[in-house]
């Protein structure tokens, strides 16, 4: 039996699906066909005689039919309606799920037809099965679980001699253990899925070729700097294997074309292959005026289509194709910190840590909405820690201009090294483990290689791989024609000799810290996650959903626990054994800074204030310190989203609804912005663009809780691309603050307001105890006191829909807020709901959770499908509702 690791995603001139009684492969096409559905059953019910169960004609009436091409066991059963995630996710229901049903192997079966033709070759391709599997076709074993092992291992099996017109495919998947298998785990992010992700979680395909088969397309691009003036050398590469026992001459044809107009080139070369020989094809051309791909904030995202085909005696034998972009990504180490460059420009990484769905249910439309939220946040990067998902994710990132940090996960088999002292179970790697890891790396590298959105690959997370694994990983990258940085880990615990220091830090925090934490950067050796260097995963642990979301997954008792039992372990925090099972650290700060909550509504209002304040400070601090002597080169907020409905660690909740953490992060990540340094009390002008420059006006003004003006300053300053600079110090003015004051900073380009930013500050400050810091938290010795905000005089705020024209689509509205009172309207939040009163998601606000000056008028834009009304409330603003 011949086996070749083609590992092709999307190979073929067209795609179709293998159907049980309809589709077939024609004798002249080159096609990759995806198995569209499965029937699944436990071996406890049907046994495991795979030779018999993979025969055609087997009665599968009792098997569960699943109309999905890829799903874990739980994902399949949810898709089939056996279970409901809304029920499983409610309160602690998941805790009572009987996971013992997944302690035996399960079977996936699909029956299909093939119009097999003499002289054609047929292959079965896998792209990821968790965590290992036996594969049988028509009664014959084509792979066992020692070879088809590892969630990211893709294999290609020659089934030419087994395939007939009527075919039955059976895949037996084995129970997964994160400590012993190369799988996709969640550490303490959420409860483990009952099946531990076991199953056919990526597509299985049937491919037909002629006498020569191609491996996946690799595209290398070579440019010079400045890239705007550079030509581009484009090389299309793929392995070509002669499947016959005689010599073959092939015509290899390359074609490159811009998706949306521009240069198009085609060319041909002839090669000779000996019997069963495999060679590497390389077809190169030069684009004289290439269209350059940029991250979203810096420009457009033009894509090219590359296509490589081979013909034998005038008949096409195989073809592979992919989109690609022309861009250049590099990095360097400075002061032990890693700095990235995109197209020659210093690139400050700003983003969040992504989580796949708990049951690995890929939803391309949902990810596109998540990516749109990331872009709306002003973020440029998403980190995938061991959740490398599917090719579609990278396609979406390419088209949206979102950079991707891919890599392996922490805290399980992937990092079972002798020097990893953090693992409770350490199953150190065997020789077969190294093979699985290398094949996993090759598969992922080939899947990601053509995508311009790729920024780096982390071959370790908390710990670096040993020298042997590093060498194997780098060999895989070389085989894949990898052109972007490979980083050994996301922390500074150590590094392999071959790669050197990673230049990324993982020193926390993961739980609540006050705003001044991020600005307190000296001495650096004691300041952990503060705003210097590259923070690979860090944050104040916030991300409290609003009421509409909470009621979808918490019981009345759970809701009471939130505000009445501040130290209680909560099932929708992290796992029971985690340091983050309670909200104790967070709630201690909330109670002391803002006062004990008087109701659930009061708790949620104060939680949103805390969350907004926390994320804004983090993203602003890294932006402010971008031009510091020791620059803040990047941050990944922990986390972007959750695998299930969670009470923390997110910038938008499981249902895609944004709240305080989202809008604080959005404000702190604006392209041009003005921010306040909580430690030095400087006002900073921030510019994340690469082309905006000139004079800007910065206005700083403050009022007390009663609306009395404390000061008003106007500064004119020069802004420079890709930089930050201080424009004024407010130490003297703020030293005179009595109790609580509001500071409003606005940034103007002539008459156009670019940014508006309101802080609440107090005469007391949060005092950090750096010496007692842990890996996840720095204690606060004394807290700032904002409790007088509870006693603010009421403010009357109206909201109306503007009749302004020029809106981009019918789902967008302009709302005008007006504070009719002589006192500030503090933390006014707006929520778009449908005609049933349910939250509209996703929803995009130009700003939210805003504080209005006395008698201030403010316009906000909102976009969301199905919006019927806007709910409005604030700390000292009565709830109201406007039909839109």
C-alpha positions in Angstrom: 0.0 0.0 0.0 1.4 3.4 -1.0 1.0 6.3 1.4 2.1 9.8 0.6 1.8 12.9 2.8 0.3 15.3 0.3 -1.5 17.2 3.0 -3.5 19.3 0.5 -6.1 21.7 1.6 -8.4 23.0 -1.1 -6.4 21.3 -3.9 -8.2 20.9 -7.1 -9.8 23.1 -9.8 -13.2 22.7 -8.2 -14.8 21.3 -5.1 -17.8 19.1 -4.7 -19.1 16.7 -2.1 -19.2 12.9 -2.1 -22.8 11.9 -1.9 -24.2 8.6 -0.9 -26.0 8.0 -4.2 -25.4 11.0 -6.5 -22.0 12.6 -7.1 -19.2 10.7 -8.6 -15.7 11.5 -9.9 -15.6 11.9 -13.7 -12.8 10.4 -15.7 -11.4 13.7 -17.0 -11.6 15.9 -13.9 -9.1 16.6 -11.1 -11.3 17.1 -8.0 -11.1 17.1 -4.3 -14.4 15.9 -2.8 -15.3 16.5 0.8 -17.2 13.8 2.8 -20.4 15.8 3.5 -21.9 13.9 6.4 -21.5 11.0 8.8 -23.3 8.3 10.7 -21.9 7.8 14.2 -22.2 5.1 16.8 -20.5 3.9 19.9 -18.5 0.6 19.7 -20.3 -0.3 23.0 -23.4 -0.6 20.9 -22.2 -2.1 17.5 -18.8 -3.6 18.4 -15.5 -2.9 16.7 -15.3 -5.4 13.9 -14.2 -2.8 11.5 -13.6 -5.1 8.6 -17.3 -6.1 8.8 -18.6 -2.7 9.7 -16.8 -1.1 6.7 -18.5 -3.3 4.2 -21.2 -1.9 1.9 -24.8 -2.9 2.7 -24.4 -2.7 6.5 -27.6 -1.8 8.2 -27.0 1.7 9.8 -30.6 2.6 10.6 -29.8 2.7 14.3 -26.8 5.0 13.8 -27.0 8.7 14.4 -27.0 10.7 11.2 -25.1 13.9 11.3 -25.3 16.4 8.4 -21.9 17.9 8.9 -18.6 17.2 7.2 -16.6 17.7 10.4 -17.5 17.4 14.1 -16.2 16.1 17.4 -18.5 13.5 19.0 -20.2 16.1 21.1 -20.3 18.5 18.1 -22.0 15.8 16.1 -24.5 14.9 18.7 -25.3 18.6 19.2 -25.7 19.1 15.5 -28.0 16.1 15.3 -30.2 17.5 18.0 -29.4 14.8 20.6 -28.3 17.5 23.0 -28.8 21.3 23.2 -26.0 23.6 24.1 -28.4 26.1 25.6 -29.3 23.4 28.1 -25.8 22.1 28.6 -24.5 25.6 29.2 -27.2 26.7 31.6 -26.0 27.0 35.2 -24.0 23.9 36.1 -25.9 21.4 34.0 -22.7 20.4 32.1 -21.3 19.1 35.4 -23.9 16.4 35.5 -23.3 15.1 31.9 -22.4 11.4 31.9 -19.1 11.5 30.1 -18.6 7.8 30.5 -20.2 7.2 27.1 -17.0 8.6 25.5 -14.6 6.2 27.4 -14.8 3.7 24.5 -14.1 4.2 20.8 -16.8 5.6 18.5 -17.3 5.0 14.8 -17.8 7.4 12.0 -19.2 5.9 8.8 -20.0 7.3 5.3 -21.2 5.5 2.2 -20.4 7.0 -1.2 -20.1 6.3 -4.9 -17.1 6.7 -7.1 -17.0 6.5 -10.9 -13.6 4.8 -10.9 -11.8 4.8 -14.2 -8.7 2.7 -15.2 -5.6 4.9 -15.2 -6.9 7.3 -12.7 -5.7 7.4 -9.0 -7.8 7.9 -5.9 -6.7 9.1 -2.5 -8.3 9.5 0.9 -7.0 12.7 2.7 -7.3 13.5 6.4 -6.5 16.8 8.0 -7.1 16.2 11.6 -8.7 13.5 13.7 -8.6 13.7 17.5 -6.7 12.2 18.8 -6.0 8.9 16.9 -8.0 6.6 14.6 -8.2 3.4 12.7 -9.4 3.9 9.1 -11.1 1.1 7.1 -12.5 1.2 3.5 -14.6 -1.6 2.0 -13.4 -4.0 4.6 -9.7 -3.2 4.4 -7.6 -1.3 6.9 -5.8 1.7 5.3 -4.5 3.2 8.6 -4.1 2.3 12.2 -4.1 4.5 15.3 -0.4 4.6 15.6 -0.1 6.2 12.2 -3.2 8.3 12.1 -2.4 9.9 15.4 -2.4 13.6 16.5 -5.1 16.1 16.1 -3.2 18.1 13.6 -1.7 15.3 11.6 -2.9 15.1 8.0 -2.3 12.0 5.9 -3.0 11.0 2.3 -3.7 7.3 1.6 -3.7 5.7 -1.9 -7.1 3.9 -2.2 -6.9 3.3 -5.9 -6.8 -0.5 -5.5 -9.6 -0.5 -2.9 -12.1 2.0 -4.3 -15.1 0.7 -6.3 -18.4 2.2 -7.4 -20.0 1.5 -4.0 -17.8 2.3 -1.0 -18.1 2.3 2.7 -15.7 4.3 4.9 -15.4 3.7 8.6 -13.2 5.7 11.0 -12.8 4.5 14.6 -11.8 7.3 17.0 -10.3 6.6 20.4 -10.9 8.5 23.7 -8.7 11.5 24.1 -6.6 12.3 27.2 -4.9 15.7 27.1 -2.0 14.5 29.2 -1.1 11.7 26.8 -2.4 12.7 23.4 -1.6 15.5 21.0 -5.0 17.2 21.1 -6.8 20.5 21.5 -7.3 21.2 25.2 -8.7 24.2 27.2 -6.5 24.1 30.3 -8.5 26.0 32.9 -10.3 28.3 30.5 -13.6 26.4 30.9 -14.8 22.9 31.8 -13.4 20.2 29.6 -15.9 19.0 26.9 -17.2 15.6 27.9 -15.6 13.9 24.9 -12.3 15.9 25.2 -12.7 16.9 21.6 -12.6 13.3 20.3 -13.6 12.9 16.7 -13.3 13.8 13.0 -13.0 17.5 13.7 -11.5 18.4 10.3 -12.6 17.4 6.8 -11.9 14.1 5.2 -11.6 14.2 1.4 -11.5 12.0 -1.6 -9.1 13.1 -4.4 -8.7 11.9 -7.9 -5.7 12.5 -10.1 -3.9 11.3 -13.2 -0.5 9.5 -13.2 1.2 12.4 -11.4 0.0 13.8 -8.1 0.8 17.2 -6.6 1.3 18.1 -3.0 -0.1 21.4 -1.6 0.8 24.6 -3.3 3.5 26.7 -1.6 4.0 30.3 -2.7 7.2 32.3 -2.0 7.3 36.0 -2.5 10.5 38.1 -2.6 10.4 41.9 -2.3 12.8 44.7 -1.3 12.2 47.8 0.8 10.6 50.2 0.4 8.0 47.7 -0.6 5.8 50.3 -2.2 8.4 50.6 -5.0 9.5 47.0 -5.2 9.0 44.3 -7.8 7.9 40.9 -6.5 9.4 37.6 -7.4 6.7 34.9 -7.0 7.6 31.2 -6.9 4.9 28.5 -7.2 6.1 25.3 -5.6 4.7 21.8 -5.0 5.9 18.3 -4.9 5.1 16.1 -7.9 5.0 12.3 -7.6 5.0 9.9 -10.5 2.5 7.2 -9.5 3.5 4.9 -12.3 6.2 2.3 -12.8 7.6 4.0 -15.8 9.2 7.4 -16.7 6.9 10.3 -17.3 7.3 13.7 -19.0 5.1 16.4 -17.5 4.2 19.9 -18.6 4.0 22.1 -15.4 2.0 25.3 -15.8 2.0 28.2 -13.4 -0.5 31.0 -13.4 -0.6 34.1 -11.2 -3.4 36.7 -11.4 -4.7 39.5 -9.2 -8.2 38.8 -7.9 -9.4 42.3 -8.7 -7.6 43.4 -11.8 -3.9 43.9 -12.4 -1.1 41.8 -13.6 -1.8 38.2 -14.8 0.9 35.8 -15.9 1.1 32.3 -17.1 4.1 30.2 -18.0 5.2 26.5 -18.5 8.1 24.2 -17.8 8.8 20.6 -18.7 10.1 18.0 -16.3 10.9 14.3 -16.4 10.1 12.0 -13.6 11.5 8.5 -13.2 9.4 5.6 -12.0 7.7 6.4 -8.7 10.0 9.5 -8.4 9.0 12.5 -6.4 10.5 15.9 -7.3 9.9 19.5 -6.2 8.5 21.8 -8.8 9.4 25.5 -8.8 7.9 27.9 -11.3 8.8 31.5 -10.8 7.9 34.8 -12.3 8.3 38.5 -11.6 5.4 41.0 -11.0 6.6 44.5 -12.1 4.0 46.4 -10.2 2.6 44.2 -7.4 -0.3 45.1 -5.3 0.8 45.1 -1.6 -1.2 43.5 1.2 -1.4 45.6 4.4 -2.9 45.1 7.9 -6.4 46.7 7.9 -5.4 50.1 9.5 -2.5 50.6 7.1 -4.1 49.9 3.7 -5.9 47.5 1.4 -5.8 43.7 1.3 -5.3 42.8 -2.4 -5.0 39.1 -3.0 -3.6 37.1 -5.9 -4.5 33.6 -7.1 -1.7 31.1 -7.7 -2.3 28.0 -9.7 0.0 25.1 -10.5 -1.0 22.3 -12.8 0.7 19.3 -14.4 -0.3 17.6 -17.6 0.8 14.3 -19.1 0.4 13.9 -22.9 -1.9 16.9 -23.0 -4.3 15.6 -20.3 -4.4 17.4 -17.0 -3.1 15.1 -14.2 -3.4 17.3 -11.1 -3.8 20.9 -10.1 -3.3 22.9 -6.9 -4.2 26.5 -6.2 -4.4 29.0 -3.5 -4.9 32.7 -2.9 -1.8 34.6 -1.5 -0.8 38.1 -0.8 2.4 40.1 -1.2 3.8 41.4 2.0 6.9 41.1 4.1 7.0 40.1 7.8 10.2 40.2 9.9 11.2 40.6 13.5 14.2 41.5 15.7 15.3 41.4 19.3 16.0 44.6 21.2 16.5 44.8 25.0 15.3 41.1 25.1 12.0 42.2 23.5 10.7 41.1 20.1 9.7 43.8 17.6 7.8 42.9 14.5 7.9 44.7 11.1 5.3 44.5 8.4 6.3 45.7 5.0 9.3 47.4 6.6 7.3 49.4 9.2 7.5 48.7 13.0 4.3 46.9 13.9 3.0 47.1 17.4 0.9 44.0 17.9 -2.5 44.8 19.5 -4.9 42.0 19.9 -6.5 39.2 22.0 -6.3 35.5 22.6 -8.8 33.5 20.6 -10.7 30.5 21.8 -12.4 27.9 19.6 -15.9 26.7 20.5 -15.8 24.2 23.4 -17.0 21.5 21.1 -14.8 22.7 18.2 -17.9 23.6 16.1 -16.4 25.7 13.3 -18.8 28.5 12.1 -17.2 30.6 9.4 -20.0 33.2 9.6 -19.5 33.5 13.3 -15.7 33.9 13.0 -16.2 36.6 10.3 -18.4 38.5 12.8 -15.8 38.0 15.5 -13.1 39.3 13.1 -15.3 42.3 12.3 -15.5 43.0 16.1 -11.7 42.8 16.3 -11.3 45.3 13.5 -13.9 47.5 15.2 -11.9 47.3 18.4 -8.9 48.7 16.5 -7.0 45.5 16.9 -4.6 44.2 14.3 -3.8 40.7 15.6 -5.4 37.5 16.9 -3.5 34.8 18.8 -4.4 31.2 18.3 -2.9 29.2 21.2 -3.2 25.6 19.9 -6.6 26.4 18.3 -5.5 26.6 14.7 -9.0 25.9 13.4 -9.5 25.6 9.7 -8.3 27.1 6.4 -11.3 29.3 6.3 -10.1 31.3 9.4 -7.0 32.4 7.5 -9.0 33.2 4.4 -11.2 35.5 6.5 -8.1 37.1 8.2 -6.5 37.6 4.8 -9.5 39.5 3.5 -10.1 41.5 6.6 -6.5 42.6 7.2 -6.1 40.8 10.6 -2.7 39.4 11.5 -2.5 35.9 13.0 -0.2 34.5 15.7 -0.6 30.7 15.4 1.0 28.1 17.6 0.9 25.2 19.9 -0.9 25.1 23.3 0.4 24.9 26.8 -0.1 22.8 29.8 -0.5 19.3 28.4 1.2 16.7 26.1 2.5 19.4 23.8 4.8 20.7 26.5 5.6 17.5 28.4 9.3 18.4 28.8 11.6 17.3 31.6 12.1 20.9 32.6 8.4 21.8 32.7 7.6 21.9 36.4 4.0 23.0 36.0 2.5 19.8 34.7 0.7 17.6 37.2 1.1 14.7 34.8 4.2 14.7 32.6 4.2 12.1 29.9 7.6 12.9 28.3 7.9 12.4 24.6 8.9 9.1 23.0 10.3 8.7 19.5 6.8 8.3 18.0 5.7 11.5 19.7 8.5 13.4 17.9 7.2 12.0 14.6 3.6 13.0 15.4 4.8 16.5 16.4 6.8 17.0 13.2 3.9 15.7 11.0 1.6 18.1 12.9 4.0 21.0 12.2 4.3 20.2 8.6 0.6 20.0 8.1 -0.1 23.3 9.8 2.7 25.1 8.1 1.5 24.0 4.7 -2.0 25.1 5.6 -0.9 28.5 6.7 2.0 29.2 4.4 0.3 31.1 1.6 -1.7 33.4 3.9 -0.5 37.0 4.1 -2.3 37.4 7.5 0.3 35.1 9.2 2.6 37.1 11.6 4.4 34.3 13.4 4.2 30.7 14.6 4.9 29.9 18.3 6.3 26.4 18.6 5.9 26.6 22.4 3.5 28.5 24.7 4.5 28.5 28.4 7.5 26.4 27.7 9.9 26.0 24.8 10.4 22.7 22.9 13.6 20.8 23.5 16.4 21.0 21.0 15.4 17.8 19.2 11.8 18.9 18.7 12.9 22.4 17.7 15.2 20.9 15.0 12.3 18.8 13.7 9.9 21.7 13.7 12.3 23.9 11.8 12.9 21.1 9.2 9.1 21.1 8.7 9.0 24.8 8.2 11.8 24.6 5.7 9.9 21.9 3.8 6.9 24.2 3.8 8.9 27.2 2.4 8.1 29.2 5.5 9.0 32.9 5.3 7.8 34.5 8.5 9.2 34.4 12.1 9.2 31.2 14.1 9.3 32.0 17.9 10.3 29.4 20.5 7.7 30.2 23.1 5.4 32.9 24.4 7.4 33.3 27.7 10.9 34.1 28.8 11.4 30.9 30.9 14.0 29.6 28.4 14.7 28.8 24.8 16.2 26.2 22.4 19.7 26.9 21.1 18.6 26.9 17.5 16.2 29.8 17.8 17.5 31.9 20.7 15.4 34.1 23.1 11.7 34.4 22.2 11.4 38.1 23.2 7.9 37.6 24.5 6.9 37.8 28.2 4.3 35.8 30.0 4.4 37.3 33.5 0.7 38.0 34.1 -1.5 39.4 35.2 -4.6 37.3 34.6 -6.7 38.7 37.4 -7.7 42.2 38.5 -5.1 45.0 38.7 -5.9 48.7 38.8 -5.3 51.1 35.8 -2.0 52.4 37.2 -0.4 48.9 37.1 0.2 49.2 33.3 2.1 52.6 33.6 4.3 51.6 36.5 7.1 50.3 34.3 10.3 50.8 36.5 12.3 49.0 37.6 11.4 46.7 34.7 12.7 43.5 36.4 10.0 43.8 39.0 7.2 45.2 36.9 6.0 41.9 35.2 3.2 42.7 32.8 3.5 46.5 32.8 3.6 48.2 29.5 7.1 47.4 28.1 8.2 44.6 25.8 5.8 42.1 24.2 3.1 40.7 26.6 1.9 37.5 24.9 -1.1 37.0 27.2 -2.1 39.4 29.9 -5.0 41.4 31.3 -7.0 42.3 34.4 -9.2 39.2 34.0 -12.3 41.2 33.2 -15.2 40.6 30.8 -18.4 40.6 32.7 -21.4 40.0 30.4 -24.4 42.3 30.6 -27.8 41.2 31.9 -29.3 40.0 28.6 -26.5 37.5 28.2 -26.3 36.5 31.8 -29.9 35.4 31.9 -29.3 33.1 29.0 -26.9 30.9 31.0 -27.3 31.7 34.7 -30.1 30.7 37.0 -31.7 33.0 39.5 -29.5 31.5 42.2 -26.4 32.0 40.1 -27.3 35.6 39.5 -27.7 36.2 43.2 -24.3 34.6 43.9 -22.7 37.3 41.7 -23.4 40.1 44.1 -24.4 38.5 47.4 -21.5 35.9 47.6 -18.5 37.7 46.3 -16.0 35.0 47.3 -18.0 31.9 46.0 -16.6 29.6 43.4 -18.6 30.0 40.2 -19.0 27.3 37.5 -18.9 29.8 34.7 -15.5 31.2 35.8 -12.5 28.9 35.3 -12.3 25.3 36.5 -12.6 24.2 40.1 -8.9 23.6 40.4 -8.0 27.0 38.9 -6.9 30.2 40.7 -9.7 31.9 38.8 -12.6 29.8 40.0 -13.8 32.8 42.1 -14.2 36.5 41.5 -12.7 37.2 44.9 -9.8 39.4 43.8 -12.0 41.3 41.4 -14.8 41.7 43.8 -12.5 42.9 46.6 -11.5 45.7 44.4 -15.0 46.5 43.3 -16.3 46.6 46.9 -13.5 48.9 48.1 -13.2 51.1 45.0 -16.9 51.6 44.2 -18.8 50.4 47.3 -20.8 47.3 48.1 -23.5 46.7 45.5 -27.1 47.2 46.6 -28.6 45.0 43.9 -27.7 42.9 40.9 -28.2 45.9 38.6 -25.9 48.0 40.7 -23.3 45.2 40.7 -23.4 44.9 36.9 -23.1 48.7 36.5 -20.1 48.8 38.8 -18.6 45.7 37.1 -18.9 47.4 33.7 -17.2 50.5 35.1 -14.4 48.3 36.4 -14.0 46.4 33.2 -14.0 49.5 31.0 -11.5 51.2 33.2 -9.2 48.1 33.2 -9.1 47.4 29.5 -8.8 51.0 28.5 -5.8 51.5 30.7 -4.1 48.4 29.4 -4.4 49.2 25.7 -3.7 52.9 26.2 -0.6 52.2 28.3 0.9 50.0 25.6 0.1 52.6 23.0 1.6 55.4 25.2 4.8 53.4 25.7 5.2 52.5 22.0 7.8 55.2 21.7 9.4 54.8 25.1 13.1 54.0 25.6 12.1 50.4 26.1 9.1 50.2 23.8 5.9 48.3 24.5 6.1 46.2 21.3 2.9 44.2 21.6 0.1 42.9 23.8 -2.3 40.1 23.6 -5.3 40.6 25.9 -6.2 37.5 27.8 -8.7 36.7 26.3 -10.6 37.8 23.2 -13.5 35.5 23.6 -14.7 32.3 25.4 -15.3 28.7 24.4 -18.6 28.9 26.2 -20.6 31.5 28.2 -18.1 32.8 30.7 -18.0 35.5 33.4 -14.5 36.7 32.7 -11.6 36.8 30.2 -13.3 38.3 27.2 -13.7 41.5 25.2 -17.1 40.3 23.9 -19.2 37.5 25.3 -20.0 34.1 23.9 -23.1 35.5 22.2 -21.0 38.3 20.6 -22.5 41.0 22.7 -20.0 43.8 23.7 -19.9 45.3 27.2 -17.6 47.4 29.3 -14.4 45.5 28.5 -15.1 45.9 24.8 -15.6 49.6 24.8 -12.7 50.3 27.1 -10.4 48.3 24.8 -11.9 50.0 21.7 -11.3 53.5 23.1 -7.8 52.6 24.1 -6.9 51.2 20.7 -8.0 54.1 18.4 -5.9 54.8 15.4 -5.3 58.4 16.6 -6.0 59.0 20.2 -5.2 61.0 23.3 -4.6 59.2 26.6 -3.8 59.9 30.3 -0.8 58.3 32.0 -2.0 57.3 35.5 1.5 57.4 37.0 3.3 60.4 35.4 0.0 62.3 34.8 1.0 63.1 31.3 -1.3 63.5 28.4 -0.1 61.6 25.4 -0.8 61.9 21.7 -1.0 58.5 20.0 -0.7 57.7 16.3 -1.0 54.1 15.1 -1.1 55.0 11.4 1.9 55.0 9.0 0.8 58.0 7.0 -1.1 60.5 9.2 0.9 63.6 10.4 0.6 67.3 11.0 -0.8 69.6 13.7 -3.4 68.3 16.2 -5.2 70.1 18.9 -5.6 68.5 22.3 -8.1 69.8 24.8 -7.9 68.7 28.5 -10.6 69.8 30.9 -11.9 68.7 34.2 -15.1 69.0 36.3 -16.0 67.7 39.7 -19.1 65.5 40.4 -21.2 68.6 40.7 -20.2 70.0 37.3 -17.9 72.7 38.6 -15.1 73.4 36.1 -11.7 72.7 37.6 -9.4 73.5 34.6 -9.4 73.8 30.8 -6.3 73.6 28.7 -5.8 73.6 24.9 -2.5 72.4 23.3 -1.4 72.3 19.7 1.1 69.5 19.0 2.6 67.7 16.0 1.6 64.1 15.5 4.0 61.7 13.7 3.1 58.4 12.1 3.5 55.2 14.2 4.5 57.0 17.4 3.3 58.5 20.7 4.5 61.6 22.5 3.6 63.6 25.7 2.0 66.9 25.1 1.3 68.1 28.6 1.7 67.2 32.3 -1.3 67.6 34.6 0.3 66.9 37.9 -0.2 70.4 39.3 -3.8 70.7 38.2 -4.8 67.2 39.5 -3.1 67.7 42.8 -5.9 70.1 43.7 -8.7 67.5 43.1 -10.9 67.0 46.1 -12.6 63.6 46.2 -13.5 62.6 42.6 -13.1 64.5 39.3 -13.8 63.8 35.7 -11.1 64.5 33.1 -12.1 64.8 29.5 -9.5 64.7 26.7 -10.4 65.4 23.1 -8.2 65.3 20.0 -8.9 67.4 17.0 -7.7 67.7 13.4 -9.0 71.1 12.6 -12.8 71.0 13.1 -12.9 67.2 13.1 -12.9 65.4 16.4 -10.7 62.3 16.3 -11.1 61.0 19.8 -13.0 61.8 23.0 -11.9 60.2 26.3 -13.3 60.7 29.8 -11.6 59.5 33.0 -12.8 59.5 36.6 -9.9 60.3 39.0 -9.7 60.6 42.7 -7.4 62.2 45.3 -6.5 58.7 46.5 -4.6 56.2 44.4 -4.3 52.5 44.1 -1.1 51.4 45.8 0.4 48.2 44.4 2.4 45.7 46.4 4.8 44.6 43.7 7.0 42.6 46.0 4.1 40.1 46.7 3.2 39.6 43.1 2.4 36.2 41.8 2.3 34.8 38.3 -1.3 35.9 38.0 -1.8 38.9 40.2 -0.2 41.9 41.9 -1.9 42.7 45.2 -3.2 46.2 46.0 -2.3 47.5 49.5 -4.8 50.4 49.4 -7.5 51.2 46.8 -8.6 54.4 45.2 -11.9 55.6 46.6 -14.7 56.3 44.1 -17.6 55.6 46.4 -18.8 59.2 46.2 -19.9 58.4 42.7 -22.8 56.5 44.3 -24.1 59.8 45.6 -24.0 61.9 42.4 -27.0 64.0 41.7 -29.3 62.6 39.0 -28.7 63.7 35.5 -31.4 63.9 32.9 -30.3 62.5 29.5 -32.5 62.4 26.4 -31.8 60.4 23.3 -33.3 60.9 19.9 -32.7 59.5 16.4 -31.0 62.0 14.1 -32.5 62.6 10.6 -29.0 63.0 9.3 -28.4 61.4 5.8 -25.4 59.7 4.4 -25.5 56.5 6.4 -23.7 53.5 5.0 -26.6 51.1 5.2 -30.2 50.7 6.4 -29.1 49.0 9.7 -27.2 52.1 10.8 -28.6 54.9 12.9 -27.3 58.1 14.4 -28.4 58.8 17.9 -28.1 62.2 19.7 -27.6 62.1 23.4 -28.2 65.3 25.4 -27.4 65.9 29.0 -30.0 68.5 30.2 -28.4 68.8 33.7 -25.7 70.9 35.3 -23.9 67.8 36.5 -22.1 65.1 34.6 -24.0 62.1 33.4 -21.7 59.3 34.4 -21.2 56.1 32.4 -24.2 56.2 30.1 -24.7 52.8 28.4 -26.8 52.1 25.4 -28.1 48.7 24.3 -29.8 47.9 21.0 -32.6 45.4 21.2 -35.0 43.7 18.8 -38.7 43.8 18.9 -38.7 41.0 21.5 -36.4 42.9 23.8 -33.4 40.6 23.0 -29.9 42.0 22.5 -29.0 42.6 18.9 -25.7 40.8 18.0 -23.3 41.6 16.7 -23.7 45.3 17.2 -21.3 48.1 16.4 -21.3 51.4 18.3 -19.0 54.3 17.5 -18.7 54.7 21.3 -20.6 53.5 24.4 -20.5 53.7 28.2 -19.9 57.4 27.7 -19.8 60.2 30.3 -21.4 63.4 29.3 -20.4 66.9 30.5 -23.1 69.2 31.9 -25.4 70.1 29.0 -23.2 68.2 26.5 -24.6 66.9 23.3 -23.0 63.9 21.8 -23.7 61.9 18.5 -23.2 58.2 18.4 -23.6 55.8 15.5 -25.0 52.3 15.9 -25.2 49.4 13.4 -27.0 46.1 13.9 -29.5 44.0 12.0 -33.0 43.9 13.5 -32.6 46.8 15.9 -36.0 48.0 17.2 -35.2 50.1 20.3 -32.3 51.5 22.3 -32.2 51.1 26.1 -30.3 53.7 28.0 -29.1 53.9 31.6 -26.2 55.2 33.6 -24.7 55.5 37.1 -26.8 58.6 37.8 -29.1 58.4 34.8 -32.6 56.8 35.0 -33.4 54.0 32.5 -35.2 55.0 29.3 -36.0 53.5 25.9 -36.1 54.9 22.4 -37.7 53.2 19.4 -35.4 53.4 16.4 
